[in-house]
Amino acid sequence: MEYSGSCLCKGITFKVTGDFESFYLCHCNYCRKDTGSAHAASLFSSTAQLEWTKTETEIKTYQPPESRHVKAFCANCGSALPNVQMDGKLLVVPAGCLDTKLEKRPDAHIFTANKACWDDALDDIKKFERLPK
């Protein structure tokens, strides 16, 4: 499979060739903090290849001291981007930065012990297709 993706400002584009072995919704404190949301939605592959197809803006990375958490992002718009970890053995792709339709569904919620207290029974709240008036 081949996937394409980009950051919000389109200054960075990329292509991933291969399959994702897993798709996790991670509720750890690092993922909640770096997404500003209830969880990160990340795809993992030990075999897929990442190719940067446009890098008009700088790709920055940040790793909190003494952690395995890595965040790659566009220096211009701040959008999350793919990164390679574990000495090149693991590709991590934020699902939201893909432009190609993703057929794979999440495999699991992980680090649920760190789940936000407000992230519960969300199926019961109102839903709007657009910003409510």
ABEGO torsion letter per residue (X at the ends): XBBBBBBAAGABBBBBBEBBABBBBBABAAAAAAAGBABBBBBBBAABBBBBABBABBBBBBBBBGBABBBBBBAAAGBBBBBBBGGGABBBBBAAABABBBABBBABBBGAAABBAABBGAAABBBBABBBX
